[in-house]
């Protein structure tokens, strides 16, 4: 039903008719269907993977003739036989890879094509699946001229079994139609308008969000195999409870710093197998013919195991004195992950059928009216809003960029970031798990302005797919349901009441938030949230240039949010555009000096708010500069990054590094890097300076002792 509507609006109509359809009232009472499967494709004894990444053939279509390729069945033959194609890398955004202005700003459909071979071995008692990490915004996929799947909502994965459509031992042709059109019912929203030019009316996309609408096949495309009967889905939740019978903890062991004595780690699991009721397997489905053996490994040791039977295999693994998953700098052992091994066996002959392995972090999340706790300890979040954005590749997956970004996050001492304003790659979530970086996981609802029934359905679907994909990641600690929606509108109240109701049916183990920029007296969303996040650009969009207005404004707003709703509060965005290399004394806007001064004024407010015990976090906007649509307020994009777009630090990065490590030292007694201002006296005496005339001065000395020295 959803795809039928999308095709009508996006693919088969011109902009005027689309506008009429978008304004129509469509009553949708049902929640979207639950996602099935979509486990991340890992190799195992029973599973093979074939990457289809690389150079594909590419053909651009027009907006006003979007149906041309469908009517003429371009998917039924080689695209090169239709018209000359371009070489296009996958994964990548297509916008910045040519010198063609019309492709950079393209609206409508593009076509991708890839040819590949599949071994005869894959036809032997296996299922073969085709999986896309994401296609923005919508996709139709054909294999050998046969349509196999449709999907919309960019930034999220989708897959389909293609066993019956493959040619084993022969060449196959994969064709993908990608459409980047945004309407009032897509997530995020946009509108298609016309502009009079020398060549006549030009159709183009408008949107209110402040980042470029990159498009294409953004993440990896793979083929992978499973057995006919296979492990389809896994749902993990973890907890930590006190072991009332703990008398075996070895006080003399070297594990005291890594383990918390007296605790038991709880891993509740629900595993679904599929294929049993297929006629290929048995005429009469019998789930008792199968059983699961689960093992939890810490390095080479098996620390827990369980056997179970049933259509949906439910159970619990218990780990005595577990190594808990901790955020970066909160514990010397951070980002610790166990390996969960799941073996599917035949109960008839005990033969091994399928194997799937995944990483699991054991941790406990709690929250109340004033605090957010992890493993029983209060957490103070300090990090960034981010974007998946870089030169040339746009929003395309890049392991080199991921590696650099996480190294910078750790260098600067951040412990968290927000996936503003859409789901990031599954690979980035794995990086966060391994590096102990906490994630506020946000869906792609950004700047929502029109609250219709069709949008409500799609928004729910976006959240359901996001939560299904990321629910097993220990790094994901909070769900964010939207960024800066127009919640002063009356329609927003019943809309978000329904969104929150629905999300609470999907996951109760994490709190909900949304990044709000509407004034407290007008907002109608915060009442439904567990944690209130607010975006505010004091001395930038508000009172630009007046740094002395920041501290009082931030303190007042945070206090008012807490006073009204009695919830934990965090500042999810603040910052200033900064042109790399521009300096000014005294500070003026756009200079690196102004960004430093603006940060300092916010730090004063945050230090005050921390003492109130309900303020739980601060997030700079943004981690790195990123591209936006062309605008007179943007010089080559948004420059609010602490790092440049090619990931080099601005002056403010060094100040923020001291701030973030200082917070970790204050709250968690973490080790502070020794290279902070190594040849000067640090203003808080947190670091060493060179000894003078044999004097010994370290971070534990009193300030007066450290500064009492003679100059020659």
C-alpha positions as CSV (number, residue, x, y, z in Angstrom):
1,X,0.0,0.0,0.0
2,X,2.8,2.4,0.9
3,X,4.8,1.7,-2.2
4,X,1.6,2.0,-4.4
5,X,1.2,5.5,-3.0
6,X,4.8,6.4,-3.3
7,X,5.0,5.3,-6.9
8,X,1.9,7.4,-7.8
9,X,3.3,10.5,-6.0
10,X,7.0,10.3,-6.9
11,X,7.3,8.3,-10.1
12,X,4.3,8.6,-12.2
13,X,3.0,12.1,-11.9
14,X,4.2,15.6,-12.6
15,X,4.6,18.1,-9.7
16,X,1.2,19.7,-10.0
17,X,-0.8,16.5,-9.7
18,X,1.6,15.3,-7.0
19,X,0.8,18.4,-5.0
20,X,-2.9,17.6,-5.2
21,X,-2.3,14.0,-4.1
22,X,-0.2,15.2,-1.1
23,X,-2.9,17.5,0.1
24,X,-5.5,14.7,0.1
25,X,-6.5,13.3,3.4
26,X,-5.6,9.6,3.5
27,X,-6.8,7.8,6.6
28,X,-4.3,5.2,7.8
29,X,-5.3,3.5,11.0
30,X,-2.9,0.6,11.1
31,X,0.7,0.5,12.3
32,X,3.3,-0.5,9.7
33,X,4.2,-4.2,9.5
34,X,7.1,-5.5,11.6
35,X,10.4,-5.9,9.8
36,X,11.5,-9.5,9.5
37,X,15.1,-10.7,9.3
38,X,17.7,-8.2,8.1
39,X,20.5,-9.6,10.3
40,X,23.8,-8.0,9.3
41,X,25.5,-10.3,6.8
42,X,28.4,-12.1,8.5
43,X,30.2,-15.1,7.1
44,X,30.1,-18.4,9.0
45,X,30.3,-22.1,8.5
46,X,26.9,-22.1,6.8
47,X,26.9,-18.6,5.2
48,X,28.8,-17.1,2.3
49,X,29.0,-13.5,1.2
50,X,29.6,-11.9,-2.2
51,X,30.1,-8.1,-2.4
52,X,28.6,-6.3,-5.3
53,X,30.4,-3.1,-4.5
54,X,32.5,-1.5,-7.2
55,X,31.8,0.3,-10.5
56,X,28.3,0.1,-11.8
57,X,26.8,1.5,-15.0
58,X,24.7,4.7,-14.4
59,X,22.0,6.5,-16.3
60,X,20.3,9.7,-15.4
61,X,16.6,10.1,-16.0
62,X,14.5,13.3,-16.0
63,X,12.0,14.4,-13.5
64,X,9.2,15.2,-15.9
65,X,9.7,11.9,-17.8
66,X,10.3,9.7,-14.7
67,X,8.0,7.1,-16.1
68,X,9.9,6.8,-19.4
69,X,12.3,4.1,-18.3
70,X,9.4,2.1,-16.7
71,X,7.2,2.4,-19.7
72,X,10.0,1.4,-22.0
73,X,11.2,-1.3,-19.7
74,X,14.8,-0.2,-19.4
75,X,15.3,-2.9,-16.8
76,X,14.7,-5.6,-19.4
77,X,18.0,-5.0,-21.2
78,X,21.4,-3.5,-20.8
79,X,21.3,0.2,-20.0
80,X,24.1,0.8,-22.5
81,X,21.6,-0.3,-25.2
82,X,19.2,2.4,-24.1
83,X,21.8,5.3,-24.2
84,X,25.4,5.8,-23.2
85,X,26.0,5.2,-19.5
86,X,28.5,6.6,-17.0
87,X,30.8,4.6,-14.6
88,X,29.5,5.1,-11.1
89,X,31.0,3.8,-7.8
90,X,28.9,1.9,-5.3
91,X,28.7,2.8,-2.4
92,X,28.8,6.6,-3.0
93,X,26.5,9.5,-3.6
94,X,26.4,10.3,-7.3
95,X,26.1,14.1,-6.9
96,X,29.7,15.3,-6.7
97,X,31.5,12.7,-8.9
98,X,31.2,14.4,-12.3
99,X,31.5,17.9,-13.6
100,X,27.8,18.0,-14.6
101,X,25.8,20.6,-12.7
102,X,22.6,18.9,-13.7
103,X,23.7,15.7,-12.0
104,X,24.8,17.5,-8.8
105,X,21.4,19.1,-8.4
106,X,19.4,16.3,-10.1
107,X,15.8,15.7,-9.1
108,X,14.1,12.5,-9.9
109,X,15.2,9.0,-11.0
110,X,18.6,7.5,-11.9
111,X,19.3,4.0,-13.0
112,X,22.1,1.7,-11.8
113,X,23.2,-1.6,-13.4
114,X,25.7,-4.3,-12.3
115,X,26.5,-7.6,-13.9
116,X,27.9,-10.5,-11.9
117,X,28.3,-14.3,-11.9
118,X,27.2,-16.8,-9.2
119,X,28.8,-20.2,-8.7
120,X,26.9,-23.4,-9.3
121,X,27.7,-24.3,-5.6
122,X,25.3,-21.6,-4.4
123,X,22.4,-23.5,-6.0
124,X,22.9,-26.6,-3.8
125,X,20.4,-26.6,-0.9
126,X,20.8,-22.9,-0.2
127,X,18.9,-19.7,-0.2
128,X,20.5,-16.6,-1.8
129,X,19.7,-13.1,-0.5
130,X,20.2,-9.7,-2.1
131,X,20.8,-7.0,0.5
132,X,21.2,-3.2,0.2
133,X,22.6,-1.2,3.1
134,X,20.7,1.9,1.9
135,X,19.4,3.6,-1.2
136,X,18.3,7.2,-0.9
137,X,15.5,7.9,-1.1
138,X,13.5,5.1,-2.8
139,X,14.4,2.1,-4.9
140,X,12.9,-0.4,-7.3
141,X,15.2,-3.4,-7.9
142,X,15.1,-5.9,-10.8
143,X,17.2,-9.1,-11.2
144,X,17.5,-10.4,-14.8
145,X,14.5,-8.2,-15.8
146,X,12.2,-9.4,-13.0
147,X,11.2,-7.0,-10.2
148,X,12.3,-8.4,-6.9
149,X,11.8,-5.7,-4.3
150,X,10.8,-2.0,-3.6
151,X,11.8,0.1,-0.7
152,X,11.6,3.7,0.5
153,X,13.0,5.7,3.4
154,X,16.7,6.2,2.7
155,X,19.5,5.4,5.2
156,X,17.9,2.0,6.1
157,X,18.6,-1.5,4.8
158,X,16.4,-3.8,2.8
159,X,16.8,-7.3,1.4
160,X,15.0,-10.0,-0.6
161,X,15.5,-13.7,-1.4
162,X,16.5,-14.1,-5.0
163,X,17.2,-17.8,-5.2
164,X,14.6,-18.4,-7.9
165,X,15.7,-15.5,-10.0
166,X,19.4,-16.1,-10.2
167,X,21.2,-17.8,-13.1
168,X,23.8,-20.0,-11.4
169,X,27.0,-20.4,-13.4
170,X,26.0,-17.7,-15.8
171,X,25.9,-13.9,-16.0
172,X,23.2,-12.0,-14.0
173,X,22.1,-8.4,-14.5
174,X,21.0,-6.3,-11.5
175,X,19.1,-3.1,-12.2
176,X,18.2,-0.4,-9.6
177,X,16.0,2.6,-10.1
178,X,16.7,5.3,-7.4
179,X,14.5,8.3,-6.8
180,X,15.6,11.2,-4.6
181,X,12.3,13.1,-4.7
182,X,11.0,14.3,-1.3
183,X,7.3,15.3,-0.7
184,X,5.1,16.2,2.2
185,X,4.6,12.5,3.0
186,X,8.3,11.4,2.8
187,X,10.6,11.2,5.8
188,X,12.2,13.8,5.7
189,X,9.8,16.2,4.0
190,X,10.3,18.3,0.9
191,X,8.4,20.0,-1.9
192,X,8.9,20.1,-5.7
193,X,8.5,23.6,-7.2
194,X,9.1,25.3,-10.5
195,X,11.3,28.2,-11.5
196,X,11.1,30.2,-14.7
197,X,14.5,30.1,-16.5
198,X,15.7,31.2,-20.0
199,X,15.0,27.6,-21.1
200,X,11.5,27.6,-19.6
201,X,10.1,26.2,-16.4
202,X,12.7,24.3,-14.3
203,X,11.5,21.8,-11.7
204,X,13.6,21.5,-8.6
205,X,13.5,20.2,-5.0
206,X,13.1,22.4,-2.0
207,X,13.6,21.4,1.6
208,X,14.1,23.1,4.9
209,X,16.7,20.9,6.5
210,X,20.3,22.3,6.5
211,X,22.2,19.5,4.8
212,X,22.6,18.5,1.2
213,X,20.1,15.9,-0.1
214,X,22.7,13.5,-1.4
215,X,21.4,10.5,-3.3
216,X,22.4,7.2,-4.7
217,X,23.3,3.7,-3.5
218,X,25.0,4.9,-0.3
219,X,26.0,1.7,1.4
220,X,27.2,-1.8,0.4
221,X,25.3,-4.2,-1.8
222,X,25.9,-7.9,-1.1
223,X,24.7,-11.3,-2.0
224,X,24.7,-13.8,0.9
225,X,23.5,-17.4,1.4
226,X,21.7,-19.1,4.2
227,X,20.5,-22.7,4.5
228,X,17.0,-23.6,3.5
229,X,16.0,-23.5,7.2
230,X,17.9,-20.6,8.8
231,X,18.3,-18.2,11.7
232,X,16.1,-15.3,10.6
233,X,16.1,-12.8,13.4
234,X,17.7,-12.2,16.8
235,X,16.6,-9.8,19.5
236,X,18.9,-9.2,22.5
237,X,18.3,-7.3,25.7
238,X,20.7,-7.1,28.6
239,X,20.6,-6.3,32.3
240,X,22.9,-6.4,35.3
241,X,21.6,-7.7,38.7
242,X,23.2,-8.3,42.0
243,X,24.2,-11.9,42.8
244,X,22.9,-12.5,46.2
245,X,24.8,-15.8,46.3
246,X,28.2,-14.5,45.3
247,X,30.9,-16.2,47.4
248,X,33.3,-17.2,44.6
249,X,34.9,-13.9,43.7
250,X,38.7,-14.1,43.9
251,X,40.0,-11.0,45.6
252,X,43.5,-11.9,44.6
253,X,42.8,-12.2,40.9
254,X,44.0,-9.6,38.5
255,X,40.4,-8.9,37.3
256,X,39.2,-6.6,40.0
257,X,39.4,-3.5,37.8
258,X,37.7,-5.2,34.9
259,X,34.9,-7.0,36.8
260,X,32.3,-5.9,39.3
261,X,32.1,-8.6,42.0
262,X,28.6,-9.7,43.0
263,X,27.0,-9.0,39.6
264,X,25.3,-11.3,37.2
265,X,25.0,-10.2,33.5
266,X,21.6,-11.1,32.0
267,X,21.2,-11.6,28.3
268,X,17.6,-12.3,27.3
269,X,17.4,-13.5,23.7
270,X,14.6,-14.2,21.2
271,X,15.7,-16.1,18.1
272,X,13.4,-16.8,15.2
273,X,14.1,-19.4,12.6
274,X,12.5,-19.5,9.2
275,X,12.0,-21.9,6.3
276,X,10.5,-24.7,8.4
277,X,7.0,-24.2,6.9
278,X,8.3,-24.1,3.4
279,X,7.2,-26.9,1.1
280,X,10.8,-27.3,0.2
281,X,11.5,-28.6,3.7
282,X,8.5,-30.4,5.0
283,X,4.8,-30.9,4.2
284,X,4.0,-30.4,7.9
285,X,5.9,-27.7,9.8
286,X,7.5,-29.2,12.9
287,X,9.7,-26.8,14.9
288,X,10.4,-29.5,17.4
289,X,12.7,-31.0,14.8
290,X,15.2,-28.3,15.5
291,X,17.0,-26.9,18.4
292,X,19.4,-24.1,19.2
293,X,22.7,-24.2,21.0
294,X,23.9,-20.7,22.2
295,X,27.3,-20.0,23.5
296,X,28.7,-16.7,24.8
297,X,32.5,-16.3,24.4
298,X,34.9,-14.0,26.1
299,X,38.0,-14.3,24.0
300,X,38.6,-18.2,23.9
301,X,36.5,-18.9,27.0
302,X,32.8,-20.0,26.9
303,X,31.2,-18.1,29.8
304,X,27.6,-19.1,29.3
305,X,25.6,-21.5,27.1
306,X,22.0,-22.5,26.6
307,X,19.9,-25.1,24.7
308,X,16.3,-24.5,23.6
309,X,13.5,-25.5,21.2
310,X,10.4,-23.9,19.8
311,X,9.2,-21.8,16.9
312,X,10.5,-18.7,18.6
313,X,13.5,-19.7,20.7
314,X,13.4,-17.6,23.9
315,X,15.8,-17.9,26.7
316,X,18.4,-16.3,29.1
317,X,22.1,-16.4,29.4
318,X,23.6,-15.6,32.7
319,X,27.2,-14.4,33.1
320,X,28.8,-14.3,36.6
321,X,30.8,-11.2,37.3
322,X,30.6,-10.0,33.7
323,X,32.9,-7.5,32.0
324,X,30.4,-4.8,31.4
325,X,30.1,-2.5,28.4
326,X,31.3,0.9,29.4
327,X,31.6,4.2,27.5
328,X,35.0,5.5,26.5
329,X,36.9,7.0,29.4
330,X,34.2,6.0,32.0
331,X,36.1,2.8,32.7
332,X,39.6,1.6,31.9
333,X,38.0,-1.3,30.0
334,X,35.6,0.3,27.6
335,X,33.6,-1.0,24.7
336,X,33.9,-4.6,25.8
337,X,32.0,-7.1,23.6
338,X,31.3,-10.7,24.0
339,X,30.7,-13.0,21.0
340,X,27.4,-14.7,20.9
341,X,27.4,-17.9,18.8
342,X,24.1,-19.4,17.7
343,X,24.0,-22.9,16.3
344,X,20.9,-24.3,14.7
345,X,20.8,-28.1,14.7
346,X,18.5,-30.8,13.4
347,X,16.9,-32.7,16.3
348,X,16.7,-35.8,14.1
349,X,20.4,-36.4,13.6
350,X,22.0,-33.5,15.5
351,X,23.6,-32.2,12.3
352,X,24.6,-28.5,12.2
353,X,22.3,-26.5,9.9
354,X,23.1,-22.8,10.4
355,X,25.5,-20.7,12.4
356,X,25.4,-16.9,13.2
357,X,27.8,-14.9,15.4
358,X,27.2,-11.4,16.7
359,X,28.9,-9.1,19.2
360,X,27.0,-8.4,22.5
361,X,27.7,-5.8,25.1
362,X,26.3,-6.4,28.6
363,X,25.0,-3.1,30.2
364,X,22.1,-1.8,32.1
365,X,20.2,1.4,31.2
366,X,18.1,3.3,33.7
367,X,16.6,6.8,33.9
368,X,14.4,8.8,36.2
369,X,13.2,12.4,36.6
370,X,16.7,13.7,37.0
371,X,19.3,11.2,35.8
372,X,20.5,8.9,33.1
373,X,22.4,5.9,34.5
374,X,24.5,3.2,32.9
375,X,25.4,0.2,34.9
376,X,24.2,2.0,38.0
377,X,26.4,5.1,37.5
378,X,25.3,8.5,36.4
379,X,26.3,9.4,32.9
380,X,27.2,12.9,31.6
381,X,27.1,13.0,27.8
382,X,29.6,15.1,26.0
383,X,30.0,14.9,22.3
384,X,28.6,16.1,19.0
385,X,25.9,16.2,16.4
386,X,27.4,14.7,13.3
387,X,26.8,14.1,9.6
388,X,27.7,11.3,7.2
389,X,29.3,13.7,4.8
390,X,32.7,14.0,3.1
391,X,34.3,15.3,-0.1
392,X,33.4,13.5,-3.4
393,X,31.6,10.4,-1.8
394,X,28.9,12.5,-0.1
395,X,27.1,10.1,2.2
396,X,28.6,7.0,0.8
397,X,30.1,4.4,3.2
398,X,33.9,4.8,3.6
399,X,35.8,2.7,6.1
400,X,38.8,5.1,5.9
401,X,36.6,8.0,6.9
402,X,35.0,6.0,9.7
403,X,38.4,5.1,11.1
404,X,39.5,8.7,11.0
405,X,36.3,9.9,12.6
406,X,36.4,7.5,15.6
407,X,40.1,8.3,16.2
408,X,39.2,12.0,16.3
409,X,36.3,11.3,18.7
410,X,38.6,9.5,21.1
411,X,41.4,12.1,20.6
412,X,39.0,14.9,21.7
413,X,37.6,12.9,24.6
414,X,34.0,12.7,23.4
415,X,31.9,9.9,24.8
416,X,28.8,10.3,22.6
417,X,27.2,11.6,19.5
418,X,23.8,11.9,17.9
419,X,23.1,10.4,14.5
420,X,21.7,13.7,13.2
421,X,19.5,13.6,11.3
422,X,19.0,10.1,10.0
423,X,20.2,6.5,10.7
424,X,24.0,6.1,10.1
425,X,25.5,3.0,8.5
426,X,25.4,-0.3,10.3
427,X,29.2,-0.3,10.2
428,X,29.4,3.0,12.1
429,X,27.2,1.4,14.8
430,X,29.6,-1.4,15.0
431,X,32.5,1.1,15.4
432,X,30.6,2.8,18.2
433,X,30.1,-0.6,20.0
434,X,33.8,-1.4,19.8
435,X,35.0,2.1,20.8
436,X,32.6,2.7,23.6
437,X,30.9,5.7,22.0
438,X,27.3,6.2,23.2
439,X,24.7,6.9,20.5
440,X,21.5,9.0,20.5
441,X,20.0,7.2,17.5
442,X,17.8,9.5,15.4
443,X,15.4,8.7,12.6
444,X,15.2,10.8,9.5
445,X,12.2,13.0,10.6
446,X,13.8,16.5,10.3
447,X,12.0,19.8,10.3
448,X,8.6,18.2,10.0
449,X,6.1,20.9,9.1
450,X,3.0,19.1,7.7
451,X,1.4,16.5,9.9
452,X,-0.7,14.3,7.6
453,X,-1.8,10.7,7.9
454,X,0.5,9.5,5.2
455,X,3.5,11.1,6.8
456,X,2.5,9.6,10.2
457,X,2.5,6.1,8.7
458,X,5.9,6.6,7.0
459,X,7.3,8.2,10.2
460,X,6.3,5.1,12.1
461,X,7.8,2.9,9.5
462,X,11.1,4.8,9.6
463,X,11.2,4.4,13.4
464,X,10.2,0.7,13.3
465,X,12.9,-0.1,10.7
466,X,15.5,1.9,12.7
467,X,14.7,0.3,16.0
468,X,14.6,-3.2,14.5
469,X,18.1,-2.6,12.9
470,X,19.8,-1.1,15.9
471,X,18.1,-2.6,18.9
472,X,21.0,-5.0,19.7
473,X,23.7,-2.4,19.8
474,X,25.0,-1.6,23.3
475,X,26.1,1.8,22.1
476,X,22.6,2.9,21.3
477,X,21.3,4.4,24.6
478,X,18.5,6.8,23.5
479,X,16.1,6.9,20.6
480,X,15.5,10.3,19.0
481,X,12.1,10.5,17.2
482,X,12.7,13.8,15.4
483,X,14.8,16.9,14.9
484,X,13.4,20.3,15.1
485,X,9.8,19.5,14.2
486,X,7.4,22.5,14.0
487,X,5.8,21.6,17.4
488,X,4.2,25.0,17.9
489,X,1.5,23.8,15.5
490,X,-1.7,22.3,17.0
491,X,-1.5,19.3,14.7
492,X,1.8,18.2,16.2
493,X,0.3,17.3,19.5
494,X,-1.9,14.3,18.5
495,X,0.7,13.4,15.9
496,X,3.6,13.0,18.4
497,X,1.4,11.5,21.0
498,X,0.7,8.7,18.5
499,X,4.4,8.4,17.5
500,X,5.5,8.0,21.1
501,X,2.7,5.5,21.8
502,X,3.9,3.4,18.9
503,X,7.6,3.6,19.7
504,X,6.9,2.5,23.3
505,X,5.4,-0.7,21.8
506,X,8.7,-1.4,20.0
507,X,11.2,-0.8,22.8
508,X,10.9,0.0,26.5
509,X,14.6,-0.5,27.4
510,X,15.7,3.0,26.2
511,X,14.4,6.5,26.8
512,X,12.9,8.7,24.1
513,X,14.0,12.2,23.1
514,X,13.7,14.6,20.3
515,X,15.8,17.7,19.4
516,X,13.4,20.6,20.1
517,X,14.0,24.2,18.9
518,X,10.5,25.6,19.5
519,X,10.2,27.9,22.6
520,X,9.1,26.2,25.8
521,X,5.8,28.1,26.0
522,X,4.7,27.0,22.5
523,X,6.1,23.5,22.2
524,X,3.7,20.6,22.3
525,X,6.1,17.6,22.0
526,X,8.3,17.7,25.2
527,X,5.4,16.5,27.4
528,X,5.7,13.0,25.8
529,X,9.5,12.5,26.1
530,X,11.6,10.8,28.7
531,X,14.6,13.1,28.1
532,X,14.2,16.7,26.8
533,X,16.8,17.9,24.3
534,X,16.9,21.4,23.0
535,X,18.8,23.1,20.2
536,X,19.7,26.8,20.6
537,X,22.2,29.0,18.8
538,X,22.7,31.9,21.2
539,X,25.0,34.6,19.9
540,X,24.7,33.2,16.4
541,X,21.1,32.9,15.1
542,X,20.0,34.7,18.2
543,X,21.8,37.9,19.2
544,X,24.7,37.4,16.8
545,X,27.9,38.8,18.1
546,X,26.7,39.2,21.7
547,X,28.7,36.6,23.6
548,X,27.6,38.0,26.9
549,X,24.0,36.9,26.3
550,X,24.9,33.2,26.1
551,X,25.3,32.0,29.6
552,X,22.2,33.5,31.1
553,X,20.1,32.4,28.1
554,X,21.3,28.7,28.3
555,X,20.8,28.5,32.1
556,X,17.4,30.1,32.0
557,X,16.1,27.8,29.2
558,X,17.4,24.6,30.7
559,X,16.0,25.5,34.1
560,X,12.6,26.3,32.6
561,X,12.4,23.0,30.7
562,X,13.2,21.1,33.9
563,X,10.9,23.1,36.0
564,X,8.0,22.5,33.7
565,X,8.5,18.8,33.0
566,X,10.7,17.4,35.7
567,X,12.8,15.4,33.2
568,X,16.6,15.1,32.5
569,X,17.7,17.9,30.2
570,X,20.5,18.0,27.7
571,X,21.6,20.6,25.1
572,X,21.6,18.8,21.8
573,X,23.0,21.6,19.6
574,X,24.9,24.8,20.0
575,X,27.7,26.3,17.9
576,X,28.9,28.9,15.4
577,X,30.0,28.9,11.8
578,X,33.8,29.2,11.6
579,X,35.9,29.8,8.6
580,X,39.1,27.9,8.9
581,X,42.1,30.3,9.2
582,X,40.0,33.5,9.9
583,X,41.1,35.2,13.0
584,X,40.0,38.4,14.8
585,X,40.9,40.2,18.0
586,X,38.5,41.2,19.5
587,X,36.4,38.2,18.3
588,X,34.0,38.6,15.5
589,X,31.5,36.1,14.0
590,X,32.9,33.6,11.5
591,X,36.4,33.7,13.1
592,X,38.0,30.8,14.9
593,X,38.4,33.1,17.9
594,X,34.7,33.7,18.0
595,X,34.0,30.0,18.0
596,X,36.4,29.5,21.0
597,X,34.8,32.4,22.9
598,X,31.3,31.1,22.2
599,X,32.2,27.6,23.5
600,X,33.7,29.1,26.6
601,X,30.5,31.0,27.4
602,X,28.5,27.8,27.0
603,X,30.9,26.0,29.3
604,X,30.2,28.5,32.1
605,X,26.4,27.7,31.8
606,X,27.0,24.0,31.6
607,X,29.2,24.0,34.7
608,X,26.4,25.8,36.6
609,X,23.7,23.4,35.3
610,X,25.7,20.3,36.1
611,X,25.4,21.2,39.8
612,X,21.6,21.1,39.5
613,X,21.9,17.3,39.1
614,X,19.3,17.0,36.2
615,X,21.4,18.4,33.4
616,X,22.9,15.4,31.6
617,X,24.7,16.5,28.5
618,X,26.2,18.9,26.0
619,X,26.6,18.4,22.2
620,X,28.5,20.7,19.9
621,X,27.1,21.3,16.5
622,X,29.0,20.0,14.6
623,X,31.7,17.4,14.5
624,X,32.9,18.5,11.0
625,X,32.0,20.9,8.3
626,X,29.4,19.5,5.9
627,X,27.8,20.4,2.6
628,X,24.4,22.1,2.3
629,X,22.3,23.3,-0.6
630,X,23.4,26.6,-2.0
631,X,22.4,29.5,0.2
632,X,23.8,33.0,0.8
633,X,24.3,32.1,4.5
634,X,26.5,29.2,3.6
635,X,30.0,29.6,2.1
636,X,30.6,26.2,0.6
637,X,28.4,24.5,3.2
638,X,27.8,24.6,7.0
639,X,31.1,25.6,8.7
640,X,30.1,24.9,12.3
641,X,32.4,22.0,12.5
642,X,35.1,21.7,15.1
643,X,37.0,19.8,12.4
644,X,37.1,20.8,8.7
645,X,35.4,18.7,6.1
646,X,38.7,16.9,5.5
647,X,38.9,16.2,9.2
648,X,41.6,18.6,10.4
649,X,41.1,20.5,13.7
650,X,40.1,24.1,14.0
651,X,41.5,26.0,17.0
652,X,38.3,25.2,19.0
653,X,39.1,21.5,18.8
654,X,42.0,21.9,21.3
655,X,39.8,23.9,23.7
656,X,37.0,21.3,23.5
657,X,39.6,18.5,24.0
658,X,40.5,20.1,27.4
659,X,36.9,20.5,28.2
660,X,35.9,16.9,27.5
661,X,38.9,15.3,29.2
662,X,38.4,17.6,32.1
663,X,34.8,16.4,32.4
664,X,36.0,12.8,32.4
665,X,38.6,13.6,35.0
666,X,36.0,15.3,37.1
667,X,33.3,12.6,36.9
668,X,35.2,9.3,36.3
669,X,38.9,10.0,37.3
670,X,40.0,9.0,33.8
671,X,43.6,9.5,32.7
672,X,44.2,12.9,31.1
673,X,46.6,13.1,28.1
674,X,49.9,14.6,29.0
675,X,50.2,16.8,25.9
676,X,47.8,19.5,27.0
677,X,49.7,22.7,26.7
678,X,52.9,20.9,27.7
679,X,55.1,24.0,27.9
680,X,52.8,26.3,29.8
681,X,51.0,26.5,33.1
682,X,47.6,25.0,32.6
683,X,44.8,27.2,34.0
684,X,43.4,24.3,36.0
685,X,46.7,22.7,36.9
686,X,45.6,19.4,35.4
687,X,48.8,18.8,33.5
688,X,52.6,18.7,34.0
689,X,54.8,21.6,33.0
690,X,58.6,21.5,32.8
691,X,60.4,21.6,36.2
692,X,62.3,24.9,36.8
693,X,65.6,24.9,38.7
694,X,65.0,21.4,39.8
695,X,61.5,22.1,41.2
696,X,59.1,19.2,41.1
697,X,55.6,20.2,40.0
698,X,52.8,17.9,39.0
699,X,49.1,17.8,38.7
700,X,48.6,16.8,42.3
701,X,50.6,19.8,43.6
702,X,48.8,22.9,45.0
703,X,48.6,25.8,42.6
704,X,50.7,28.1,44.7
705,X,53.4,25.5,44.8
706,X,53.3,25.1,41.0
707,X,53.6,28.8,40.2
708,X,56.2,29.7,42.9
709,X,59.4,29.6,40.8
710,X,62.2,32.0,39.8
711,X,62.9,33.3,36.3
712,X,66.5,33.7,35.3
